[in-house]
Amino acid sequence: MIAKLTGTARNKALSEIKGWSKVRGRDAIEKTYRFKDFNEAFGWMTRVALAADKADHHPEWANVYNRVEVVLTTHDAGGVSERDIALAKLMDKWAGKAGK
C-alpha cells in the first residue's frame, strides 16, 4: 500500500509542482488546464488516461470545451501520495504551455 505524504516530504513534493493548489476540505490537489480548443484538451486527456490506467492511478477530472479541471488524491492512502505528484508532473509536462 502506498503511503500518504506528510511533513517535510510532503512540502518538498508539493514545491516541485507549479500551479497546483490544495483542495479545500480534503487531502487533495487541484489544477485547471486551458488548451487551444476541445480537440487539444481531449487529446491530452486521452494520453493522460492511458498513462494513468497503466499506473493504476486515476484522476478526478472534468472537461468543458478547452478547459480541464483535475483533482488528484490517492484514495487508498487517504490523501496526497507520490503517485499524485508523479501524475501531476506528467500532466504538466504533456500539457506544455496549457499547464502554466
Contacts in CASP RR format, 6 or more apart in sequence:
PFRMAT RR
TARGET T0000
AUTHOR 0000-0000-0000
METHOD contacts of the structure
MODEL  1
MIAKLTGTARNKALSEIKGWSKVRGRDAIEKTYRFKDFNEAFGWMTRVAL
AADKADHHPEWANVYNRVEVVLTTHDAGGVSERDIALAKLMDKWAGKAGK
1 76 0 8 1.000
1 77 0 8 1.000
2 74 0 8 1.000
2 76 0 8 1.000
2 77 0 8 1.000
2 81 0 8 1.000
2 82 0 8 1.000
2 83 0 8 1.000
3 77 0 8 1.000
3 81 0 8 1.000
4 27 0 8 1.000
4 74 0 8 1.000
4 77 0 8 1.000
4 78 0 8 1.000
4 79 0 8 1.000
4 80 0 8 1.000
4 81 0 8 1.000
5 13 0 8 1.000
5 14 0 8 1.000
5 79 0 8 1.000
5 80 0 8 1.000
5 81 0 8 1.000
5 82 0 8 1.000
5 85 0 8 1.000
10 80 0 8 1.000
13 80 0 8 1.000
13 82 0 8 1.000
13 85 0 8 1.000
14 20 0 8 1.000
14 29 0 8 1.000
14 80 0 8 1.000
14 85 0 8 1.000
16 85 0 8 1.000
16 89 0 8 1.000
17 29 0 8 1.000
17 85 0 8 1.000
17 88 0 8 1.000
17 89 0 8 1.000
17 92 0 8 1.000
18 92 0 8 1.000
18 100 0 8 1.000
19 31 0 8 1.000
19 99 0 8 1.000
20 29 0 8 1.000
20 30 0 8 1.000
20 31 0 8 1.000
20 88 0 8 1.000
21 29 0 8 1.000
21 30 0 8 1.000
21 31 0 8 1.000
22 28 0 8 1.000
22 29 0 8 1.000
22 30 0 8 1.000
23 29 0 8 1.000
23 30 0 8 1.000
23 71 0 8 1.000
23 73 0 8 1.000
26 73 0 8 1.000
26 79 0 8 1.000
27 73 0 8 1.000
27 78 0 8 1.000
27 79 0 8 1.000
27 80 0 8 1.000
28 60 0 8 1.000
28 71 0 8 1.000
28 72 0 8 1.000
28 73 0 8 1.000
28 79 0 8 1.000
28 80 0 8 1.000
28 84 0 8 1.000
29 71 0 8 1.000
29 72 0 8 1.000
29 73 0 8 1.000
29 80 0 8 1.000
29 84 0 8 1.000
29 88 0 8 1.000
30 69 0 8 1.000
30 70 0 8 1.000
30 71 0 8 1.000
30 72 0 8 1.000
31 69 0 8 1.000
31 70 0 8 1.000
31 88 0 8 1.000
31 91 0 8 1.000
31 99 0 8 1.000
32 67 0 8 1.000
32 68 0 8 1.000
32 69 0 8 1.000
32 70 0 8 1.000
33 41 0 8 1.000
33 44 0 8 1.000
33 67 0 8 1.000
33 68 0 8 1.000
33 69 0 8 1.000
33 70 0 8 1.000
33 91 0 8 1.000
33 95 0 8 1.000
33 98 0 8 1.000
33 99 0 8 1.000
34 66 0 8 1.000
34 67 0 8 1.000
34 98 0 8 1.000
34 99 0 8 1.000
35 41 0 8 1.000
35 44 0 8 1.000
35 66 0 8 1.000
35 67 0 8 1.000
35 68 0 8 1.000
35 95 0 8 1.000
35 98 0 8 1.000
36 66 0 8 1.000
36 98 0 8 1.000
37 65 0 8 1.000
37 66 0 8 1.000
38 65 0 8 1.000
38 66 0 8 1.000
40 66 0 8 1.000
40 98 0 8 1.000
41 63 0 8 1.000
41 65 0 8 1.000
41 66 0 8 1.000
41 67 0 8 1.000
41 68 0 8 1.000
41 98 0 8 1.000
42 63 0 8 1.000
44 68 0 8 1.000
44 94 0 8 1.000
44 95 0 8 1.000
44 98 0 8 1.000
45 61 0 8 1.000
45 63 0 8 1.000
45 68 0 8 1.000
47 94 0 8 1.000
48 59 0 8 1.000
48 87 0 8 1.000
48 90 0 8 1.000
48 91 0 8 1.000
48 94 0 8 1.000
51 87 0 8 1.000
51 90 0 8 1.000
52 58 0 8 1.000
52 59 0 8 1.000
52 87 0 8 1.000
55 83 0 8 1.000
55 86 0 8 1.000
55 87 0 8 1.000
57 74 0 8 1.000
57 83 0 8 1.000
57 84 0 8 1.000
57 87 0 8 1.000
59 70 0 8 1.000
59 71 0 8 1.000
59 72 0 8 1.000
59 87 0 8 1.000
59 91 0 8 1.000
60 70 0 8 1.000
60 71 0 8 1.000
60 72 0 8 1.000
60 73 0 8 1.000
61 68 0 8 1.000
61 69 0 8 1.000
61 70 0 8 1.000
61 71 0 8 1.000
62 68 0 8 1.000
62 69 0 8 1.000
63 69 0 8 1.000
70 91 0 8 1.000
72 80 0 8 1.000
72 84 0 8 1.000
72 87 0 8 1.000
72 88 0 8 1.000
73 79 0 8 1.000
73 80 0 8 1.000
73 84 0 8 1.000
74 80 0 8 1.000
74 81 0 8 1.000
74 83 0 8 1.000
74 84 0 8 1.000
77 83 0 8 1.000
91 99 0 8 1.000
92 99 0 8 1.000
END
